[in-house]
């Protein structure tokens, strides 16, 4: 039996929620960074959670995704 290791570089994505107004009238939105093999994989994961992204420190309904290129 031969074990083959394939190193896949994860892509970095910025996820944003819909903008909301705070009590003071300032615009607010949740944002976080997520890592996935591809945009399709990330979208599939979000769709399987009814449009919600949940991580250890945040959970919100995703409105916008952009790939972060460094």
TIKEMI-622691 format. One record per residue (C-alpha): residue in three letters; x, y, z. Coordinates in pm, whole numbers, padded with zeros to 5 digits, m for minus. Example, Ala and Ser with C-alpha at 12.3 -4.5 7.8 and 13.67 -1.06 7.14 Angstrom:
2
- ala | 01230 | m00450 | 00780
- ser | 01367 | m00106 | 00714
% end
This chain:
70
- unk | 00000 | 00000 | 00000
- unk | 00139 | 00338 | m00101
- unk | 00029 | 00654 | 00075
- unk | 00024 | 00960 | m00144
- unk | 00001 | 01304 | 00011
- unk | m00148 | 01579 | m00198
- unk | m00090 | 01925 | m00063
- unk | m00379 | 02154 | m00150
- unk | m00343 | 02522 | m00081
- unk | m00655 | 02658 | 00081
- unk | m00799 | 02976 | m00062
- unk | m00889 | 03267 | 00162
- unk | m01234 | 03429 | 00139
- unk | m01390 | 03731 | 00308
- unk | m01754 | 03680 | 00406
- unk | m01987 | 03971 | 00481
- unk | m02339 | 03993 | 00618
- unk | m02615 | 04229 | 00517
- unk | m02561 | 04578 | 00654
- unk | m02774 | 04674 | 00954
- unk | m02834 | 05002 | 01130
- unk | m02736 | 05029 | 01495
- unk | m02936 | 05230 | 01749
- unk | m02703 | 05525 | 01690
- unk | m02776 | 05512 | 01315
- unk | m02433 | 05379 | 01216
- unk | m02413 | 05107 | 00953
- unk | m02282 | 04773 | 01081
- unk | m02206 | 04441 | 00914
- unk | m02054 | 04114 | 01031
- unk | m01736 | 04009 | 00852
- unk | m01495 | 03721 | 00887
- unk | m01233 | 03527 | 00692
- unk | m01290 | 03167 | 00589
- unk | m01062 | 02915 | 00419
- unk | m01180 | 02659 | 00163
- unk | m01045 | 02458 | m00129
- unk | m01264 | 02653 | m00371
- unk | m01547 | 02903 | m00388
- unk | m01781 | 02619 | m00488
- unk | m01692 | 02422 | m00173
- unk | m01752 | 02728 | 00045
- unk | m02087 | 02804 | m00119
- unk | m02195 | 02441 | m00080
- unk | m02109 | 02454 | 00291
- unk | m02303 | 02779 | 00338
- unk | m02603 | 02649 | 00142
- unk | m02610 | 02333 | 00355
- unk | m02660 | 02566 | 00657
- unk | m02953 | 02754 | 00497
- unk | m02729 | 03048 | 00402
- unk | m02564 | 03080 | 00742
- unk | m02190 | 03076 | 00806
- unk | m02103 | 02948 | 01152
- unk | m01758 | 02940 | 01307
- unk | m01627 | 02922 | 01663
- unk | m01652 | 03298 | 01711
- unk | m01927 | 03414 | 01474
- unk | m02246 | 03315 | 01294
- unk | m02433 | 03522 | 01038
- unk | m02631 | 03505 | 00716
- unk | m02388 | 03554 | 00426
- unk | m02469 | 03826 | 00173
- unk | m02134 | 03872 | m00002
- unk | m01822 | 03659 | m00062
- unk | m01495 | 03774 | m00212
- unk | m01168 | 03587 | m00260
- unk | m00870 | 03747 | m00086
- unk | m00565 | 03747 | m00310
- unk | m00239 | 03814 | m00132
% end
